[in-house]
Amino acid sequence: MNTSEIKCFADLPYTRPDMAALKQHLQKRNSSLKPHIQALEQIAIIDEVQKLKSHYQTMQTLRNTAQHRHSRTVFTMRKTPG
């Protein structure tokens, strides 16, 4: 990885996944996989499914990280000196 590609967490955009649209896209791609289509077409479909899944997993990771950071901040703010 090139270090110029590394971003701060705050610079990573989070968009809430549209689960209905994701489900529809995955069902459409899965139904496109037929035994009679060429291998290259199948690979293209699988690549598209992997991109959809990767994007969803990235958004999930960003959300989990943001929630964890927020929880840690709130917990730290509630602590009172002994």
VEXNU-722574 format. One record per residue: x, y, z of N, C-alpha, C in turn; residue in three letters; residue number from 1. Coordinates in steps of 0.05 Angstrom, whole numbers, plus 5000, padded with zeros to 4 digits. Layout:
<rec n_xx="X" n_yy="Y" n_zz="Z" ca_xx="X" ca_yy="Y" ca_zz="Z" c_xx="X" c_yy="Y" c_zz="Z" sedren="Ala" marlum="NUM"/>
...
//
This chain:
<rec n_xx="5017" n_yy="4976" n_zz="5000" ca_xx="5000" ca_yy="5000" ca_zz="5000" c_xx="5018" c_yy="5025" c_zz="5000" sedren="Met" marlum="1"/>
<rec n_xx="5011" n_yy="5043" n_zz="4984" ca_xx="5025" ca_yy="5069" ca_zz="4983" c_xx="5016" c_yy="5086" c_zz="5006" sedren="Asn" marlum="2"/>
<rec n_xx="5035" n_yy="5098" n_zz="5021" ca_xx="5028" ca_yy="5114" ca_zz="5044" c_xx="5011" c_yy="5138" c_zz="5038" sedren="Thr" marlum="3"/>
<rec n_xx="5012" n_yy="5147" n_zz="5013" ca_xx="4994" ca_yy="5170" ca_zz="5005" c_xx="4965" c_yy="5161" c_zz="5004" sedren="Ser" marlum="4"/>
<rec n_xx="4960" n_yy="5135" n_zz="5004" ca_xx="4932" ca_yy="5125" ca_zz="5004" c_xx="4920" c_yy="5123" c_zz="5032" sedren="Glu" marlum="5"/>
<rec n_xx="4937" n_yy="5125" n_zz="5052" ca_xx="4927" ca_yy="5122" ca_zz="5080" c_xx="4912" c_yy="5147" c_zz="5088" sedren="Ile" marlum="6"/>
<rec n_xx="4888" n_yy="5143" n_zz="5099" ca_xx="4871" ca_yy="5166" ca_zz="5107" c_xx="4866" c_yy="5165" c_zz="5137" sedren="Lys" marlum="7"/>
<rec n_xx="4860" n_yy="5188" n_zz="5148" ca_xx="4851" ca_yy="5189" ca_zz="5176" c_xx="4823" c_yy="5177" c_zz="5178" sedren="Cys" marlum="8"/>
<rec n_xx="4817" n_yy="5166" n_zz="5201" ca_xx="4791" ca_yy="5154" ca_zz="5204" c_xx="4769" c_yy="5175" c_zz="5199" sedren="Phe" marlum="9"/>
<rec n_xx="4773" n_yy="5199" n_zz="5208" ca_xx="4752" ca_yy="5220" ca_zz="5204" c_xx="4747" c_yy="5226" c_zz="5174" sedren="Ala" marlum="10"/>
<rec n_xx="4767" n_yy="5220" n_zz="5157" ca_xx="4764" ca_yy="5226" ca_zz="5128" c_xx="4750" c_yy="5204" c_zz="5113" sedren="Asp" marlum="11"/>
<rec n_xx="4745" n_yy="5181" n_zz="5126" ca_xx="4732" ca_yy="5159" ca_zz="5113" c_xx="4702" c_yy="5163" c_zz="5113" sedren="Leu" marlum="12"/>
<rec n_xx="4689" n_yy="5164" n_zz="5090" ca_xx="4660" ca_yy="5170" ca_zz="5089" c_xx="4644" c_yy="5146" c_zz="5097" sedren="Pro" marlum="13"/>
<rec n_xx="4624" n_yy="5151" n_zz="5114" ca_xx="4605" ca_yy="5129" ca_zz="5122" c_xx="4578" c_yy="5136" c_zz="5109" sedren="Tyr" marlum="14"/>
<rec n_xx="4567" n_yy="5116" n_zz="5096" ca_xx="4540" ca_yy="5119" ca_zz="5086" c_xx="4525" c_yy="5094" c_zz="5096" sedren="Thr" marlum="15"/>
<rec n_xx="4502" n_yy="5098" n_zz="5107" ca_xx="4486" ca_yy="5076" ca_zz="5117" c_xx="4477" c_yy="5059" c_zz="5094" sedren="Arg" marlum="16"/>
<rec n_xx="4483" n_yy="5033" n_zz="5095" ca_xx="4476" ca_yy="5015" ca_zz="5073" c_xx="4445" c_yy="5013" c_zz="5070" sedren="Pro" marlum="17"/>
<rec n_xx="4436" n_yy="5013" n_zz="5046" ca_xx="4408" ca_yy="5008" ca_zz="5040" c_xx="4405" c_yy="4978" c_zz="5037" sedren="Asp" marlum="18"/>
<rec n_xx="4396" n_yy="4965" n_zz="5059" ca_xx="4395" ca_yy="4936" ca_zz="5060" c_xx="4376" c_yy="4924" c_zz="5040" sedren="Met" marlum="19"/>
<rec n_xx="4354" n_yy="4938" n_zz="5034" ca_xx="4335" ca_yy="4927" ca_zz="5014" c_xx="4348" c_yy="4927" c_zz="4987" sedren="Ala" marlum="20"/>
<rec n_xx="4362" n_yy="4949" n_zz="4980" ca_xx="4376" ca_yy="4950" ca_zz="4954" c_xx="4398" c_yy="4930" c_zz="4953" sedren="Ala" marlum="21"/>
<rec n_xx="4413" n_yy="4927" n_zz="4974" ca_xx="4435" ca_yy="4907" ca_zz="4975" c_xx="4424" c_yy="4879" c_zz="4970" sedren="Leu" marlum="22"/>
<rec n_xx="4402" n_yy="4872" n_zz="4984" ca_xx="4390" ca_yy="4846" ca_zz="4981" c_xx="4381" c_yy="4842" c_zz="4952" sedren="Lys" marlum="23"/>
<rec n_xx="4368" n_yy="4863" n_zz="4941" ca_xx="4359" ca_yy="4861" ca_zz="4913" c_xx="4382" c_yy="4857" c_zz="4894" sedren="Gln" marlum="24"/>
<rec n_xx="4404" n_yy="4872" n_zz="4897" ca_xx="4427" ca_yy="4869" ca_zz="4880" c_xx="4439" c_yy="4841" c_zz="4882" sedren="His" marlum="25"/>
<rec n_xx="4442" n_yy="4831" n_zz="4907" ca_xx="4453" ca_yy="4804" ca_zz="4911" c_xx="4436" c_yy="4782" c_zz="4899" sedren="Leu" marlum="26"/>
<rec n_xx="4410" n_yy="4785" n_zz="4902" ca_xx="4391" ca_yy="4765" ca_zz="4891" c_xx="4393" c_yy="4765" c_zz="4860" sedren="Gln" marlum="27"/>
<rec n_xx="4394" n_yy="4789" n_zz="4849" ca_xx="4396" ca_yy="4792" ca_zz="4820" c_xx="4422" c_yy="4779" c_zz="4810" sedren="Lys" marlum="28"/>
<rec n_xx="4444" n_yy="4784" n_zz="4823" ca_xx="4470" ca_yy="4773" ca_zz="4814" c_xx="4470" c_yy="4742" c_zz="4817" sedren="Arg" marlum="29"/>
<rec n_xx="4459" n_yy="4733" n_zz="4840" ca_xx="4458" ca_yy="4704" ca_zz="4845" c_xx="4441" c_yy="4690" c_zz="4825" sedren="Asn" marlum="30"/>
<rec n_xx="4419" n_yy="4702" n_zz="4817" ca_xx="4401" ca_yy="4690" ca_zz="4797" c_xx="4414" c_yy="4690" c_zz="4769" sedren="Ser" marlum="31"/>
<rec n_xx="4434" n_yy="4708" n_zz="4766" ca_xx="4447" ca_yy="4709" ca_zz="4740" c_xx="4467" c_yy="4686" c_zz="4736" sedren="Ser" marlum="32"/>
<rec n_xx="4475" n_yy="4674" n_zz="4758" ca_xx="4494" ca_yy="4651" ca_zz="4755" c_xx="4479" c_yy="4626" c_zz="4746" sedren="Leu" marlum="33"/>
<rec n_xx="4484" n_yy="4619" n_zz="4722" ca_xx="4471" ca_yy="4596" ca_zz="4710" c_xx="4494" c_yy="4577" c_zz="4700" sedren="Lys" marlum="34"/>
<rec n_xx="4489" n_yy="4551" n_zz="4700" ca_xx="4510" ca_yy="4533" ca_zz="4692" c_xx="4518" c_yy="4536" c_zz="4662" sedren="Pro" marlum="35"/>
<rec n_xx="4500" n_yy="4547" n_zz="4646" ca_xx="4506" ca_yy="4548" ca_zz="4617" c_xx="4521" c_yy="4574" c_zz="4609" sedren="His" marlum="36"/>
<rec n_xx="4525" n_yy="4593" n_zz="4627" ca_xx="4540" ca_yy="4617" ca_zz="4619" c_xx="4570" c_yy="4613" c_zz="4620" sedren="Ile" marlum="37"/>
<rec n_xx="4584" n_yy="4628" n_zz="4605" ca_xx="4613" ca_yy="4626" ca_zz="4603" c_xx="4627" c_yy="4632" c_zz="4629" sedren="Gln" marlum="38"/>
<rec n_xx="4650" n_yy="4620" n_zz="4633" ca_xx="4665" ca_yy="4623" ca_zz="4658" c_xx="4672" c_yy="4653" c_zz="4663" sedren="Ala" marlum="39"/>
<rec n_xx="4679" n_yy="4667" n_zz="4642" ca_xx="4687" ca_yy="4695" ca_zz="4645" c_xx="4663" c_yy="4712" c_zz="4655" sedren="Leu" marlum="40"/>
<rec n_xx="4639" n_yy="4705" n_zz="4645" ca_xx="4615" ca_yy="4719" ca_zz="4654" c_xx="4610" c_yy="4713" c_zz="4684" sedren="Glu" marlum="41"/>
<rec n_xx="4613" n_yy="4688" n_zz="4691" ca_xx="4609" ca_yy="4680" ca_zz="4719" c_xx="4629" c_yy="4694" c_zz="4737" sedren="Gln" marlum="42"/>
<rec n_xx="4654" n_yy="4696" n_zz="4728" ca_xx="4675" ca_yy="4710" ca_zz="4744" c_xx="4667" c_yy="4739" c_zz="4747" sedren="Ile" marlum="43"/>
<rec n_xx="4657" n_yy="4752" n_zz="4726" ca_xx="4649" ca_yy="4780" ca_zz="4728" c_xx="4626" c_yy="4784" c_zz="4748" sedren="Ala" marlum="44"/>
<rec n_xx="4607" n_yy="4765" n_zz="4748" ca_xx="4585" ca_yy="4767" ca_zz="4767" c_xx="4595" c_yy="4763" c_zz="4796" sedren="Ile" marlum="45"/>
<rec n_xx="4613" n_yy="4743" n_zz="4800" ca_xx="4624" ca_yy="4738" ca_zz="4826" c_xx="4640" c_yy="4762" c_zz="4836" sedren="Ile" marlum="46"/>
<rec n_xx="4655" n_yy="4775" n_zz="4818" ca_xx="4671" ca_yy="4799" ca_zz="4825" c_xx="4652" c_yy="4821" c_zz="4834" sedren="Asp" marlum="47"/>
<rec n_xx="4630" n_yy="4824" n_zz="4820" ca_xx="4610" ca_yy="4845" ca_zz="4827" c_xx="4598" c_yy="4840" c_zz="4855" sedren="Glu" marlum="48"/>
<rec n_xx="4592" n_yy="4814" n_zz="4860" ca_xx="4581" ca_yy="4807" ca_zz="4886" c_xx="4602" c_yy="4812" c_zz="4908" sedren="Val" marlum="49"/>
<rec n_xx="4627" n_yy="4806" n_zz="4903" ca_xx="4648" ca_yy="4811" ca_zz="4922" c_xx="4651" c_yy="4841" c_zz="4928" sedren="Gln" marlum="50"/>
<rec n_xx="4649" n_yy="4858" n_zz="4907" ca_xx="4650" ca_yy="4887" ca_zz="4911" c_xx="4627" c_yy="4897" c_zz="4929" sedren="Lys" marlum="51"/>
<rec n_xx="4603" n_yy="4887" n_zz="4924" ca_xx="4580" ca_yy="4894" ca_zz="4940" c_xx="4585" c_yy="4886" c_zz="4969" sedren="Leu" marlum="52"/>
<rec n_xx="4594" n_yy="4862" n_zz="4973" ca_xx="4598" ca_yy="4852" ca_zz="5000" c_xx="4621" c_yy="4867" c_zz="5014" sedren="Lys" marlum="53"/>
<rec n_xx="4642" n_yy="4873" n_zz="4999" ca_xx="4664" ca_yy="4888" ca_zz="5010" c_xx="4656" c_yy="4916" c_zz="5019" sedren="Ser" marlum="54"/>
<rec n_xx="4640" n_yy="4929" n_zz="5003" ca_xx="4630" ca_yy="4956" ca_zz="5010" c_xx="4613" c_yy="4955" c_zz="5035" sedren="His" marlum="55"/>
<rec n_xx="4595" n_yy="4935" n_zz="5037" ca_xx="4578" ca_yy="4932" ca_zz="5060" c_xx="4596" c_yy="4927" c_zz="5085" sedren="Tyr" marlum="56"/>
<rec n_xx="4615" n_yy="4909" n_zz="5083" ca_xx="4632" ca_yy="4903" ca_zz="5106" c_xx="4649" c_yy="4927" c_zz="5114" sedren="Gln" marlum="57"/>
<rec n_xx="4658" n_yy="4943" n_zz="5095" ca_xx="4673" ca_yy="4967" ca_zz="5102" c_xx="4655" c_yy="4986" c_zz="5117" sedren="Thr" marlum="58"/>
<rec n_xx="4631" n_yy="4990" n_zz="5108" ca_xx="4613" ca_yy="5008" ca_zz="5123" c_xx="4607" c_yy="4998" c_zz="5151" sedren="Met" marlum="59"/>
<rec n_xx="4604" n_yy="4972" n_zz="5153" ca_xx="4599" ca_yy="4959" ca_zz="5179" c_xx="4623" c_yy="4964" c_zz="5198" sedren="Gln" marlum="60"/>
<rec n_xx="4647" n_yy="4960" n_zz="5187" ca_xx="4671" ca_yy="4965" ca_zz="5203" c_xx="4674" c_yy="4994" c_zz="5212" sedren="Thr" marlum="61"/>
<rec n_xx="4668" n_yy="5012" n_zz="5193" ca_xx="4670" ca_yy="5041" ca_zz="5200" c_xx="4650" c_yy="5047" c_zz="5222" sedren="Leu" marlum="62"/>
<rec n_xx="4626" n_yy="5037" n_zz="5220" ca_xx="4605" ca_yy="5042" ca_zz="5240" c_xx="4613" c_yy="5030" c_zz="5267" sedren="Arg" marlum="63"/>
<rec n_xx="4623" n_yy="5006" n_zz="5267" ca_xx="4631" ca_yy="4993" ca_zz="5292" c_xx="4654" c_yy="5008" c_zz="5305" sedren="Asn" marlum="64"/>
<rec n_xx="4673" n_yy="5017" n_zz="5289" ca_xx="4696" ca_yy="5032" ca_zz="5300" c_xx="4687" c_yy="5059" c_zz="5311" sedren="Thr" marlum="65"/>
<rec n_xx="4669" n_yy="5073" n_zz="5297" ca_xx="4659" ca_yy="5098" ca_zz="5307" c_xx="4644" c_yy="5095" c_zz="5333" sedren="Ala" marlum="66"/>
<rec n_xx="4628" n_yy="5074" n_zz="5334" ca_xx="4612" ca_yy="5068" ca_zz="5359" c_xx="4631" c_yy="5062" c_zz="5382" sedren="Gln" marlum="67"/>
<rec n_xx="4652" n_yy="5046" n_zz="5377" ca_xx="4671" ca_yy="5039" ca_zz="5397" c_xx="4685" c_yy="5064" c_zz="5407" sedren="His" marlum="68"/>
<rec n_xx="4694" n_yy="5081" n_zz="5389" ca_xx="4708" ca_yy="5106" ca_zz="5396" c_xx="4689" c_yy="5124" c_zz="5413" sedren="Arg" marlum="69"/>
<rec n_xx="4664" n_yy="5126" n_zz="5404" ca_xx="4645" ca_yy="5142" ca_zz="5419" c_xx="4641" c_yy="5131" c_zz="5447" sedren="His" marlum="70"/>
<rec n_xx="4637" n_yy="5105" n_zz="5449" ca_xx="4633" ca_yy="5093" ca_zz="5475" c_xx="4657" c_yy="5097" c_zz="5494" sedren="Ser" marlum="71"/>
<rec n_xx="4680" n_yy="5094" n_zz="5483" ca_xx="4704" ca_yy="5098" ca_zz="5498" c_xx="4706" c_yy="5127" c_zz="5508" sedren="Arg" marlum="72"/>
<rec n_xx="4699" n_yy="5146" n_zz="5491" ca_xx="4700" ca_yy="5175" ca_zz="5498" c_xx="4680" c_yy="5181" c_zz="5520" sedren="Thr" marlum="73"/>
<rec n_xx="4656" n_yy="5171" n_zz="5517" ca_xx="4635" ca_yy="5175" ca_zz="5537" c_xx="4643" c_yy="5163" c_zz="5563" sedren="Val" marlum="74"/>
<rec n_xx="4654" n_yy="5139" n_zz="5563" ca_xx="4662" ca_yy="5125" ca_zz="5587" c_xx="4685" c_yy="5141" c_zz="5601" sedren="Phe" marlum="75"/>
<rec n_xx="4704" n_yy="5150" n_zz="5585" ca_xx="4727" ca_yy="5165" ca_zz="5596" c_xx="4717" c_yy="5192" c_zz="5608" sedren="Thr" marlum="76"/>
<rec n_xx="4697" n_yy="5204" n_zz="5596" ca_xx="4687" ca_yy="5230" ca_zz="5606" c_xx="4672" c_yy="5226" c_zz="5632" sedren="Met" marlum="77"/>
<rec n_xx="4660" n_yy="5202" n_zz="5636" ca_xx="4644" ca_yy="5197" ca_zz="5661" c_xx="4662" c_yy="5191" c_zz="5685" sedren="Arg" marlum="78"/>
<rec n_xx="4687" n_yy="5182" n_zz="5680" ca_xx="4705" ca_yy="5176" ca_zz="5702" c_xx="4711" c_yy="5202" c_zz="5717" sedren="Lys" marlum="79"/>
<rec n_xx="4710" n_yy="5199" n_zz="5743" ca_xx="4718" ca_yy="5222" ca_zz="5760" c_xx="4743" c_yy="5215" c_zz="5775" sedren="Thr" marlum="80"/>
<rec n_xx="4760" n_yy="5235" n_zz="5779" ca_xx="4785" ca_yy="5229" ca_zz="5793" c_xx="4780" c_yy="5219" c_zz="5821" sedren="Pro" marlum="81"/>
<rec n_xx="4796" n_yy="5199" n_zz="5830" ca_xx="4793" ca_yy="5186" ca_zz="5855" c_xx="4793" c_yy="5203" c_zz="5878" sedren="Gly" marlum="82"/>
//
